[in-house]
Amino acid sequence: MRPNKKATVVLLASSIAFLIAVVIFYAATPNMQPGQRTKYLGETELKVYDTYQNGEAIMIYIDEAARQSARKAAQENGTFEQNFKKNFQQHITQMRKIYNVSLSSDNYAITKTGSEVKGITTQKITLKENGIEYSFMPNFKVVF
């Protein structure tokens, strides 16, 4: 029994399409060698998360430094703003050594309202780790 012409044409077309798909697949992956390391599912996301966590650690350090500086400045003689800046600069200098970031207390605009201190800066901190770049503004608002 001989197949009809329509079946022959469909079989021929699907065979050609299959061969083209195989050629395209192998042409698109020429550098895949057996044993070559590939990224695991979620590996890049974990790097992003780690970088974000480092940024959060810096922000926690800045908040705690501001809180301690405010408490100390309130107990010292002189103006609160001058004492706060002096104490805060000491903490920022220590933080630069620990986290290897460039930040200065001179770039902060400090405002005090009651027992609340706000620090707003225009200087961004940029972390570049594991091929990930994360930037944030290290502003703070603490109650002492």
C-alpha positions as CSV (number, residue, x, y, z in Angstrom):
1,M,0.0,0.0,0.0
2,R,1.3,3.3,-1.1
3,P,0.8,6.5,1.1
4,N,-1.1,9.3,-0.5
5,K,0.6,12.5,-1.7
6,K,-0.6,14.7,1.3
7,A,0.9,12.3,3.8
8,T,4.2,12.3,1.9
9,V,4.4,16.1,1.8
10,V,3.6,16.4,5.6
11,L,6.2,13.7,6.5
12,L,8.8,15.4,4.3
13,A,8.0,18.9,5.8
14,S,8.2,17.7,9.4
15,S,11.4,15.8,8.7
16,I,13.0,18.9,7.3
17,A,11.7,21.0,10.2
18,F,13.2,18.5,12.7
19,L,16.6,18.6,11.0
20,I,16.6,22.4,11.0
21,A,15.7,22.4,14.7
22,V,18.6,20.0,15.5
23,V,21.1,22.1,13.5
24,I,20.0,25.3,15.2
25,F,20.2,23.7,18.6
26,Y,23.8,22.5,18.2
27,A,24.8,25.7,16.4
28,A,23.6,27.9,19.2
29,T,25.6,26.0,21.9
30,P,29.1,25.5,20.4
31,N,31.1,26.3,23.6
32,M,29.3,23.8,25.8
33,Q,31.9,21.3,26.8
34,P,31.3,18.3,29.1
35,G,32.3,19.1,32.6
36,Q,32.1,22.9,32.1
37,R,30.7,24.6,35.2
38,T,27.3,26.1,34.9
39,K,25.5,28.3,37.3
40,Y,23.0,26.6,39.6
41,L,19.5,27.8,40.0
42,G,19.5,30.7,42.4
43,E,23.2,31.3,42.5
44,T,23.0,34.8,41.1
45,E,20.1,35.6,43.4
46,L,22.1,34.6,46.4
47,K,24.9,37.0,45.3
48,V,22.4,39.8,45.1
49,Y,21.0,38.9,48.5
50,D,24.5,38.9,50.0
51,T,25.3,42.3,48.6
52,Y,22.0,43.6,49.9
53,Q,22.7,42.2,53.3
54,N,26.1,44.0,53.4
55,G,24.3,47.2,52.6
56,E,21.9,46.6,55.4
57,A,24.8,45.9,57.8
58,I,26.2,49.3,56.9
59,M,22.9,51.0,57.4
60,I,22.5,49.4,60.8
61,Y,26.1,50.5,61.7
62,I,25.2,54.1,60.7
63,D,21.9,54.1,62.7
64,E,23.6,52.8,65.8
65,A,26.5,55.2,65.4
66,A,24.0,58.1,65.1
67,R,22.1,56.8,68.2
68,Q,25.3,56.5,70.3
69,S,26.6,59.9,69.1
70,A,23.3,61.6,69.9
71,R,23.3,60.1,73.5
72,K,26.9,61.2,74.0
73,A,26.4,64.7,72.5
74,A,23.4,65.3,74.8
75,Q,25.5,64.7,77.9
76,E,28.5,66.8,76.8
77,N,29.0,70.6,77.2
78,G,28.6,72.8,74.1
79,T,26.2,72.7,71.2
80,F,24.5,69.5,70.4
81,E,25.2,69.7,66.7
82,Q,29.0,70.2,67.2
83,N,29.3,67.4,69.7
84,F,27.1,65.1,67.5
85,K,29.3,65.7,64.4
86,K,32.5,65.1,66.4
87,N,31.2,61.9,67.8
88,F,29.6,60.7,64.6
89,Q,32.8,61.4,62.7
90,Q,34.7,59.0,65.0
91,H,32.1,56.3,64.3
92,I,32.2,56.9,60.5
93,T,36.0,56.7,60.5
94,Q,35.8,53.3,62.2
95,M,33.1,52.2,59.7
96,R,35.2,53.1,56.7
97,K,37.9,50.8,58.0
98,I,35.5,47.9,58.6
99,Y,33.4,48.1,55.5
100,N,35.8,49.8,53.1
101,V,33.4,52.5,51.9
102,S,33.9,56.2,51.4
103,L,31.6,58.3,53.6
104,S,32.1,61.5,55.5
105,S,30.0,63.0,58.3
106,D,30.6,66.4,56.7
107,N,28.2,65.5,53.9
108,Y,25.3,65.1,56.4
109,A,22.7,67.8,57.1
110,I,21.8,67.1,60.8
111,T,18.5,68.2,62.3
112,K,17.3,67.6,65.9
113,T,13.7,67.7,67.0
114,G,13.2,66.9,70.6
115,S,14.9,63.5,71.1
116,E,14.9,62.7,67.4
117,V,17.9,63.2,65.2
118,K,17.8,63.0,61.4
119,G,20.8,62.9,59.1
120,I,20.3,63.4,55.3
121,T,23.2,63.1,52.9
122,T,23.6,63.5,49.2
123,Q,26.5,61.0,49.1
124,K,25.6,57.6,47.9
125,I,27.3,54.4,49.0
126,T,27.9,52.0,46.2
127,L,28.8,48.3,46.8
128,K,30.3,46.3,44.0
129,E,30.5,42.7,45.0
130,N,30.3,39.4,43.0
131,G,29.5,41.3,39.8
132,I,26.5,43.1,41.5
133,E,26.3,46.8,42.0
134,Y,24.1,48.2,44.8
135,S,23.7,51.9,45.6
136,F,21.9,53.5,48.5
137,M,21.6,56.7,50.4
138,P,22.8,56.2,54.0
139,N,20.3,58.6,55.7
140,F,19.3,58.0,59.2
141,K,16.6,58.9,61.7
142,V,17.1,57.9,65.3
143,V,15.5,58.5,68.7
144,F,17.9,58.7,71.7
